[in-house]
Amino acid sequence: MAKWLDNAIFYEIYPQSFQDTNADGIGDFQGIIKRLDYIRELGCNALWLNPCFQSPFGDAGYDVADYYTAAPRYGTNEDLKQLFSEAHERGMHVLLDLVPGHTSVEHKWFLESMKAEKNEYTDRYIWTDSIWESPQNMGSIRGISDRDGSCMVNFFSNQPALNYGFYKKDRPWQQSMEDEGPRATLEAMKNVMRFWLGLGCDGFRVDMAGSLVKNDEEGKGTIKLWQNVREFLDKEFPEAAMVSEWGEPDKSLQGGFHMDFLLHFGPSHYNDLFRCEEPFFSGRGKGDASAFVKKYIENYEKTDKKGLICIPSGNHDMDRLARSLHGDELKVAFAFLLSMPGAPFIYYGDEIGMRHVENLTSVEGGYNRTGARSPMQWDLTPNAGFSSAAKEKLYIGQDEAADRPTVAQQMASEGSLYREVKRLIEIRQSAAALQSNGGIEFVYAKEKKYPLAYTRSSGDEKILVVINPGREEASFEGEYEFKEVIYGFGGEIVYNAGKIAVPGGSAFYIRLG
């Protein structure tokens, strides 16, 4: 039952930007293997690799052309197998990024589905009956083949939507989940999962997991679909982990996922914390975490207080954390991220405060996101140790600032962000209450007020977490029996006559009696 998730701390790797070992300016599998010891030393014991299958890379590999073949620019299937093996030798697990909702227009399934004559792939994608009708509220591809009809796309026009059926049908061309085409699509995706799990991968982070069944407002059809997948995995690969990009944990956990991602869009208020005009974690102290907490509690209650909601430091789809937070603000933010339920996800480079690189030309459909996908900064050698290629050959531009942070500098500096993140991970791993399954209760989360305080608990262990990103001292009232401060940053916590006061820019974990 994927018990390893209980204390998992993930490191997200964007393969083309992590480490290049063949001087082509693009990261590769051997580069990831080369850096596994670094990731393990930081304290992360699990990896999530962004898509690494064969692709024309119109959307960073989320446009898959062949689910069974590693992208040649990263290496071979054998290299990927070696990566799984090397990770396992270090006590680490690897999730691949599964993209079940759409493929590239270059996928052989789509090329066959475009043919006018009926074949086994005719219904693999969602097509209307007429070139003159497009799917409601969705983009489409039309006029590209002899087949009469328009094909639904999920977002970019090079990503035709795979057909898992419609929960409610309101057009003649729409198929139900039980029709032959949608059932064949689901079986095909199970076969993809079988293949990579058989080669040693430990599970999947599933892209847009809540979007597969169409006209499914309450998610009932999509939940049923994933329950089918869960049944297959329990039978054949019971240790396989499934983490969903869904943003509604009450639905994803019901569908059989082990954990759900908190999305940066939608109703989560995640951006209130890190990425808005006045983030809660800014030292200006003008932010508000109360709406985030209210929504978090709502989701927490819906999941029978399992709390398996993963909160990432960032990812390939959003601005770098260091675009809006700086210096000690980042350390206080990590004190929060590494003390919340669910598995933490650290986006490569966030542990050293890599900056968002401004004004880059879009690469692979990144557009404004491209600045968060720049090459990892390892040391002071050319290209910050990412690649020995000429600078102009780098696939994505790098931070050119003379003071750009590097791993080598931060590992050598006592007060660095890297050192603080490593310390926080060690403390999290030493206390069951702070790990994925520990309970949480918010004890102070007032509107436009600081600090933020909550307790984490597991068995007899109870830990009070107090986070004050603002520069001013902050306090709240409560009766506690302090046993020991197991983590403190930014000064001293004072507890007197039922009042807890903490200095500005501070964070504390206190074991309670």
For each residue, the residues with C-beta under 8 A, 3 or more apart:
1: 238 239
2: 5 202 203 239 240 241 242 258
3: 6
4: 7 8 45 46 93 202 239 241
5: 2 8 241 258 259 343 436
6: 3 435 436 437
7: 4 45 429 435 436
8: 4 5 45 46 93 241 343 436
9: 43 44 45 46 338 343 344 346 425 428 429
10: 44 46 47 48 95 310 343 344 345 346
11: 39 42 44 46 47 48 345 346 348
12: 47 48 50 312 315 316 345 346 347 348
13: 18 32 47 48 49 50 348
14: 17 18 27 50 60 316 348 373
15: 18 27 28 29 32 49 50 52 61 71 74
16: 26 27 60 73 74 373 395 396
17: 14 27 348 373 374 375 376 386 395 396
18: 13 14 15 27 31 32 35 348 375 376 386
19: 27 28 31 32 34 35 376 378 386 387
20: 23 24 25 26 27 28 31 375 386 387 388 389
21: 28 30 31 34
22: 28 30
23: 20 387 388 389 393
24: 20 73 387 389 393
25: 20 387 389 393 394 395
26: 16 20 73 74 387 395
27: 14 15 16 17 18 19 20 31 32 74 375 376 386 387
28: 15 19 20 21 22 31 32 73 74 75 79
29: 15 32 33 52 70 74 75 79 80 82 83
30: 21 22 33 34 75 79
31: 18 19 20 21 27 28 34 35
32: 13 15 18 19 27 28 29 35 36 47 49 83
33: 29 30 36 79 82 83 86
34: 19 21 30 31
35: 18 19 31 32 38 39
36: 32 33 39 40 86 87 90 92
37: 40 41 90
38: 35 41 42 407
39: 11 35 36 42 44 47 92
40: 36 37 43 44 45 90 91 92
41: 37 38 422
42: 11 38 39 346 351 418 421 422 425
43: 9 40 421 422 425 426 429
44: 9 10 11 39 40 47 92 346 425
45: 4 7 8 9 40 91 92 93
46: 4 8 9 10 11 92 93 94 95 202 343
47: 10 11 12 13 32 39 44 87 92 93 94 95
48: 10 11 12 13 95 97 205 243 345
49: 13 15 32 52 94 95 96 97
50: 12 13 14 15 60 61 97 316
51: 55 60 61 62 64 97 99 207
52: 15 29 49 61 70 71 74 80 96 97
53: 61 64 65 66 67 68 69 70 71
54: 64 65 66 69 70 71 72
55: 51 58 61 62 63 64 65 71 104
56: 63 65 104 106 158
57: 60 61 63 71 364
58: 55 63 104 156 158 159 364 365
59: 62 63 155 156 158 159 364 365
60: 14 16 50 51 57 316 364 365 366 373
61: 15 50 51 52 53 55 57 64 71 97 364
62: 51 55 59 97 99 102 159 207
63: 55 56 57 58 59 102 103 104 105 106 156 158 159
64: 51 53 54 55 61 67 99 103 104 107
65: 53 54 55 56 103 104 106 107
66: 53 54 69 107 108
67: 53 64 192 195
68: 53 192 195
69: 53 54 66 77
70: 29 52 53 54 74 75 76 77 79 80
71: 15 52 53 54 55 57 61 74
72: 54 75 76
73: 16 24 26 28
74: 15 16 26 27 28 29 52 70 71 79 80
75: 28 29 30 70 72 78 79 80
76: 70 72 79 80
77: 69 70 80 81 199
78: 75 81 82
79: 28 29 30 33 70 74 75 76 82 83
80: 29 52 70 74 75 76 77 83 84 199
81: 77 78 84 85 199 200
82: 29 33 78 79 85 86
83: 29 32 33 79 80 86 87 94
84: 80 81 87 88 94 199 200 201 202
85: 81 82 88 89 200
86: 33 36 82 83 89 90
87: 36 47 83 84 90 92 93 94
88: 84 85 91 92 93 200
89: 85 86
90: 36 37 40 86 87
91: 40 45 88
92: 36 39 40 44 45 46 47 87 88
93: 4 8 45 46 47 87 88 202 203 241
94: 46 47 49 83 84 87 200 201 202
95: 10 46 47 48 49 201 202 203 204 205 241 243
96: 49 52 196 201 203 204 205
97: 48 49 50 51 52 61 62 204 205 207
98: 189 192 193 204 205 206 207
99: 51 62 64 102 103 207
100: 162 189 206 207 209 212
101: 154 161 162 207 208 211 212
102: 62 63 99 153 154 155 159 160 161 162
103: 63 64 65 99 107 109 110 159 160 162
104: 55 56 58 63 64 65 107 110 158 159
105: 63 110 141 144 158 159 160
106: 56 63 65 110 111
107: 64 65 66 103 104 110 111
108: 66 111 112
109: 103 112 113 121 124 125 188
110: 103 104 105 106 107 113 114 121 124 125 151 160
111: 106 107 108 114
112: 108 109 115 119 120 121 122 124
113: 109 110 119 121 122 123 124 125 127 147 151 160
114: 110 111 144 145 146 147
115: 112 119 122 145 146 147
116: 145 146 147 148
117:
118: 122
119: 112 113 115 122
120: 112 124 184
121: 109 110 112 113 124 125
122: 112 113 115 118 119 127 181
123: 113 127 163 175 179 180 181 182 184 185
124: 109 110 112 113 120 121 162 163 181 184 185 188
125: 109 110 113 121 151 152 160 161 162 163
126: 135 151 152 160 161 162 163 174 214
127: 113 122 123 147 149 150 151 152 173
128: 131 133 134 135 140 149 150 151 152 171 173
129: 133 148 149 172 173
130: 133 148 149 150
131: 128 142 143 148 149 150
132:
133: 128 129 130 149 150 171 173
134: 128 138 139 140 142 150
135: 126 128 138 140 150 152
136: 171
137:
138: 134 135 152 153 154 161
139: 134 152 153 155 157
140: 128 134 135 150 151 152 153
141: 105 144 150 151 153 157 160
142: 131 134 149 150 151
143: 131
144: 105 114 141
145: 114 115 116
146: 114 115 116
147: 113 114 115 116 127
148: 116 129 130 131
149: 127 128 129 130 131 133 142 173
150: 127 128 130 131 133 134 135 140 141 142
151: 110 113 125 126 127 128 140 141 142 160 161
152: 125 126 127 128 135 138 139 140 160 161 214
153: 102 138 139 140 141 156 157 158 159 160 161
154: 101 102 138 159 160 161 208 211
155: 59 102 139 159
156: 58 59 63 153 159 365
157: 139 141 153
158: 56 58 59 63 104 105 153
159: 58 59 62 63 102 103 104 105 153 154 155 156
160: 102 103 105 110 113 125 126 141 151 152 153 154
161: 101 102 125 126 138 151 152 153 154 214
162: 100 101 102 103 124 125 126 185 189 212
163: 123 124 125 126 175 181 182 185
164: 177 182 185 186 212 213 214 222 225
165: 174 175 176 177 178 179 181 182 213 214 221
166: 169 170 174 175 176 177 213 214 215 216 221
167: 177 213 214 215 216 217 220 221 222
168: 215 216
169: 166 174 175 176 215
170: 166 174 215
171: 128 133 136 174
172: 129
173: 127 128 129 133 149
174: 126 165 166 169 170 171 214 215
175: 123 163 165 166 169 179 181 182
176: 165 166 169 179 182
177: 164 165 166 167 182 183 213 221 224 225
178: 165 182 183
179: 123 165 175 176 182 183
180: 123 183 184
181: 122 123 124 163 165 175 184 185
182: 123 163 164 165 175 176 177 178 179 185 186
183: 177 178 179 180 186 187
184: 120 123 124 180 181 187 188
185: 123 124 162 163 164 181 182 188 189
186: 164 182 183 189 190 225 228 229
187: 183 184 190 191
188: 109 124 184 185 191 192
189: 98 100 162 185 186 192 193 229
190: 186 187 193 194 229 232
191: 187 188 194 195
192: 67 68 98 188 189 195 196
193: 98 189 190 196 197 204 229 233 237 240
194: 190 191 197 198 236 237
195: 67 68 191 192 198 199
196: 96 192 193 199 201 204
197: 193 194 200 201 202 203 236 237 240
198: 194 195
199: 77 80 81 84 195 196
200: 81 84 85 88 94 197
201: 84 94 95 96 196 197 204
202: 2 4 46 84 93 94 95 197 239 240 241
203: 2 93 95 96 197 240 241 242 243
204: 95 96 97 98 193 196 201 240 241 242 243
205: 48 95 96 97 98 243 244 245 261
206: 98 100 209 242 243 244 245 257
207: 51 62 97 98 99 100 101 245
208: 101 154 211 212 245 246
209: 100 206 212 222 226 244 245 246 252 255 257
210: 219 222 244 245 246 247 248 251 252
211: 101 154 208 222
212: 100 101 162 164 208 209 222 225
213: 164 165 166 167 177 216 221 222 224 225
214: 126 152 161 164 165 166 167 174
215: 166 167 168 169 170 174
216: 166 167 168 213 219 220 221 222
217: 167
218:
219: 210 216 222 223 248 251
220: 167 216 223 224
221: 165 166 167 177 213 216 224 225
222: 164 167 209 210 211 212 213 216 219 225 226 251 255
223: 219 220 226 227 251 254 255
224: 177 213 220 221 227 228 255
225: 164 177 186 212 213 221 222 228 229 255
226: 209 222 223 229 230 244 252 255 256 257
227: 223 224 230 231 254 255 256
228: 186 224 225 231 232
229: 186 189 190 193 225 226 232 233 242 256
230: 226 227 233 234 242 255 256 257
231: 227 228 234 235 256
232: 190 228 229 235 236
233: 193 229 230 236 237 238 240 242 256
234: 230 231 238
235: 231 232 238
236: 194 197 232 233
237: 193 194 197 233 240
238: 1 233 234 235
239: 1 2 4 202
240: 2 193 197 202 203 204 233 237
241: 2 4 5 8 93 95 202 203 204 258
242: 2 203 204 206 229 230 233 256 257 258
243: 48 95 203 204 205 206 257 258 259 260 261 310 343
244: 205 206 209 210 226 252 255 257 259 260 261
245: 205 206 207 208 209 210 261 263
246: 208 209 210 249 251 252 257 260 261 263
247: 210 260 261 262 263 265 266 268
248: 210 219 251 252 260 299
249: 246 252 253 259 260 299 302 303 306 308 309
250: 253 254 299 302 303
251: 210 219 222 223 246 248 254 255
252: 209 210 226 244 246 248 249 255 257 260
253: 249 250 256 257 258 259 260 303 306 308
254: 223 227 250 251
255: 209 222 223 224 225 226 227 230 244 251 252
256: 226 227 229 230 231 233 242 253
257: 206 209 226 230 242 243 244 246 252 253 260
258: 2 5 241 242 243 253 308
259: 5 243 244 249 253 308 309 310 342 343 436
260: 243 244 246 247 248 249 252 253 257 308 309 310 342
261: 205 243 244 245 246 247 309 310 312 345
262: 247 268 270 309 310 311 312
263: 245 246 247 266 268 270
264: 268 270 271 275 315 317 318
265: 247
266: 247 263
267: 295
268: 247 262 263 264 292 295 296
269: 272 273 291 292 294 295
270: 262 263 264 273 274 292 311
271: 264 274 275 276
272: 269 276 279 280 287 288 289 291 292
273: 269 270 279 280 281 287 289 292 333 336
274: 270 271 279 280 281 314 321 324 325 333
275: 264 271 279 318 319 323 324
276: 271 272 279 287 324
277:
278: 282 284 286 287 288
279: 272 273 274 275 276 282 287 324 325
280: 272 273 274 287 288 289 292 452 469
281: 273 274 287 325 329 332 333 336 469
282: 278 279 285 286 287 324 325 329 469
283: 328 329 469 470 471 504 505
284: 278 287 470 471
285: 282 450 469 470 471 472 504
286: 278 282 448
287: 272 273 276 278 279 280 281 282 284 448 469
288: 272 278 280 291 447 448
289: 272 273 280 292 293 445 452
290: 293 294 445 446 447 448 449
291: 269 272 288 294 295
292: 268 269 270 272 273 280 289 295 296
293: 289 290 296 297 442 445 452
294: 269 290 291 297 298
295: 267 268 269 291 292 298 299
296: 268 292 293 299 300 309
297: 293 294 300 301 442
298: 294 295 301 302
299: 248 249 250 295 296 302 303 309
300: 296 297 303 305 306 307 309 341 440
301: 297 298 305
302: 249 250 298 299
303: 249 250 253 299 300 306 307 308 309
304:
305: 300 301 439
306: 249 253 300 303 437
307: 300 303 341 342 437 438 439 440
308: 249 253 258 259 260 303 341 342 436 437
309: 249 259 260 261 262 296 299 300 303 341 342
310: 10 243 259 260 261 262 342 343 344 345
311: 262 270 337 340 342 344 345
312: 12 261 262 315 344 345 346 347
313: 321 333 334 337 344 345 346 347 350 351
314: 274 318 319 320 321 347 350 372
315: 12 264 312 318 345 347 372
316: 12 14 50 60 347 369 372 373
317: 264 369 372
318: 264 275 314 315 369 372
319: 275 314 323 324 356 371 372
320: 314 323 347 349 350 354 355 356 371 372
321: 274 313 314 324 325 330 333 347 350 353
322: 325 326 330 350 353 354 355 356
323: 275 319 320 355 356 371
324: 274 275 276 279 282 319 321
325: 274 279 281 282 321 322 329 330 333
326: 322 329 330 353
327: 330 331
328: 283 331 332 489 490 505
329: 281 282 283 325 326 332 333 469 505
330: 321 322 325 326 327 333 334 353 417
331: 327 328 334 335 417 420 421 489 507
332: 281 328 329 335 336 467 468 469 489 490 505 506 507
333: 273 274 281 313 321 325 329 330 336 337 469
334: 313 330 331 337 338 417 420 421 424
335: 331 332 338 339 424 465 467 487 489 507 509
336: 273 281 332 333 339 340 452 465 467 507
337: 311 313 333 334 340 344 346
338: 9 334 335 344 421 424 425 427 428 434
339: 335 336 424 428 434 456 463 465 509
340: 311 336 337 344 440
341: 300 307 308 309 436 437 438 439 440 456
342: 259 260 307 308 309 310 311 436
343: 5 8 9 10 46 243 259 310 436
344: 9 10 310 311 312 313 337 338 340 428
345: 10 11 12 48 261 310 311 312 313 315
346: 9 10 11 12 42 44 312 313 337 350 351 421
347: 12 312 313 314 315 316 320 321 350 372
348: 11 12 13 14 17 18 376
349: 320 352 354 376 377
350: 313 314 320 321 322 346 347 353 354
351: 42 313 346 417 418 421 422
352: 349 377 405 406 407 410 416 417 418
353: 321 322 326 330 350 405 417
354: 320 322 349 350 374 376 377 399 404 405
355: 320 322 323 399 401 404 405
356: 319 320 322 323 371 372
357: 360 370 371 374 397 398 399
358: 371
359: 371
360: 357 363 366 370 371 374 396 397
361: 370 397
362: 365 366 367 370
363: 360 366 370 373 395 396
364: 57 58 59 60 61
365: 58 59 60 156 362
366: 60 360 362 363 369 370 373
367: 362 370
368: 371
369: 316 317 318 366 372 373
370: 357 360 361 362 363 366 367 373 374 396
371: 319 320 323 356 357 358 359 360 368 374
372: 314 315 316 317 318 319 320 347 356 369
373: 14 16 17 60 316 363 366 369 370 396
374: 17 354 357 360 370 371 396 397 398 399
375: 17 18 20 27 383 384 386 387 394 396 398
376: 17 18 19 27 348 349 354 384 386 407
377: 349 352 354 384 385 386 398 399 404 405 406 407
378: 19 381 384 385 386 406 407 408
379: 384 385 406 407 408 409
380: 384 385 406 408 409
381: 378 384 385
382: 388 391
383: 375 386 387 388 389 391 394 398
384: 375 376 377 378 379 380 381 398 399 404 406
385: 377 378 379 380 381 406 407 408
386: 17 18 19 20 27 375 376 377 378 383 394 398
387: 19 20 23 24 25 26 27 375 383 393 394
388: 20 23 382 383
389: 20 23 24 25 383 393 394
390: 393
391: 382 383 394 398
392:
393: 23 24 25 387 389 390
394: 25 375 383 386 387 389 391 397 398
395: 16 17 25 26 363
396: 16 17 360 363 370 373 374 375
397: 357 360 361 374 394 400
398: 357 374 375 377 383 384 386 391 394 404
399: 354 355 357 374 377 384 404
400: 397 404
401: 355 404
402:
403:
404: 354 355 377 384 398 399 400 401
405: 352 353 354 355 377 409 410 417
406: 352 377 378 379 380 384 385 409 410
407: 38 352 376 377 378 379 385 410 411 418
408: 378 379 380 385 411 412
409: 379 380 405 406 412 413 416
410: 352 405 406 407 413 416 417 418 419
411: 407 408 416 418 419
412: 408 409
413: 409 410 416 418 419
414: 419
415: 419 420
416: 352 409 410 411 413 419 420
417: 330 331 334 351 352 353 405 410 420 421
418: 42 351 352 407 410 411 413 421 422
419: 410 411 413 414 415 416 422 423
420: 331 334 415 416 417 423 424 489
421: 42 43 331 334 338 346 351 417 418 424 425
422: 41 42 43 351 418 419 425 426
423: 419 420 426 427 487
424: 334 335 338 339 420 421 427 428 487
425: 9 42 43 44 338 421 422 428 429
426: 43 422 423 429 430
427: 338 423 424 430 431 434 486 487 509
428: 9 338 339 344 424 425 431 434 435
429: 7 9 43 425 426 435
430: 426 427 486
431: 427 428 434 435 456 458 461 463 486 509 511
432: 435 438 458 459 461
433: 438 439 456 457 458 459 461 462 463
434: 338 339 427 428 431 438 456 463 509
435: 6 7 428 429 431 432 438 458
436: 5 6 7 8 259 308 341 342 343
437: 6 306 307 308 341 458
438: 307 341 432 433 434 435 456 457 458
439: 305 307 341 433 456 457 458
440: 300 307 340 341 454 455 456 457
441: 454 455 457
442: 293 297 445 452 453 454
443: 453 454 455 464 476 478
444: 449 451 452 453 454 476 478
445: 289 290 293 442 452 453 454
446: 290 449
447: 288 290
448: 286 287 288 290
449: 290 444 446 474
450: 285 468 469 470 472 474
451: 444 466 467 468 470 474 475 476 502
452: 280 289 293 336 442 444 445 466 467 468
453: 442 443 444 445 464 465 466 467 476 478 500
454: 440 441 442 443 444 445 464 465
455: 440 441 443 462 463 464 465 512
456: 339 341 431 433 434 438 439 440 462 463 465
457: 433 438 439 440 441 461 462 463
458: 431 432 433 435 437 438 439 461
459: 432 433
460:
461: 431 432 433 457 458 511
462: 433 455 456 457 511 512
463: 339 431 433 434 455 456 457 486 509 510 511 512
464: 443 453 454 455 480 508 509 510 512
465: 335 336 339 453 454 455 456 507 508 509 510
466: 451 452 453 493 500 502 506 507 508 510
467: 332 335 336 451 452 453 507
468: 332 450 451 452 473 474 490 502 503 504 505 506 507
469: 280 281 282 283 285 287 329 332 333 450 505
470: 283 284 285 450 451 474 504 505
471: 283 284 285 504 505
472: 285 450 504
473: 468 501 502 503 504
474: 449 450 451 468 470 501 502 504
475: 451 499 500 501 502
476: 443 444 451 453 499 500
477: 498 499 500
478: 443 444 453 498 500
479: 498
480: 464 495 500 510 512
481: 512 513
482: 485 495 510 512 513
483: 510 511 512 513
484: 510 511
485: 482 488 493 508 509 510 511
486: 427 430 431 463 509 510 511
487: 335 423 424 427 507 508 509
488: 485 491 492 493 506 507 508 509
489: 328 331 332 335 420 506 507 508
490: 328 332 468 502 503 504 505 506 507
491: 488 502 503 506
492: 488 503
493: 466 485 488 500 501 502 506 508 510
494: 500 501 502
495: 480 482 499 500 501
496: 499 501
497:
498: 477 478 479
499: 475 476 477 495 496
500: 453 466 475 476 477 478 480 493 494 495
501: 473 474 475 493 494 495 496
502: 451 466 468 473 474 475 490 491 493 494 506 508
503: 468 473 490 491 492 506
504: 283 285 468 470 471 472 473 474 490
505: 283 328 329 332 468 469 470 471 490
506: 332 466 468 488 489 490 491 493 502 503
507: 331 332 335 336 465 466 467 468 487 488 489 490
508: 464 465 466 485 487 488 489 493 502
509: 335 339 427 431 434 463 464 465 485 486 487 488
510: 463 464 465 466 480 482 483 484 485 486 493
511: 431 461 462 463 483 484 485 486
512: 455 462 463 464 480 481 482 483
513: 481 482 483
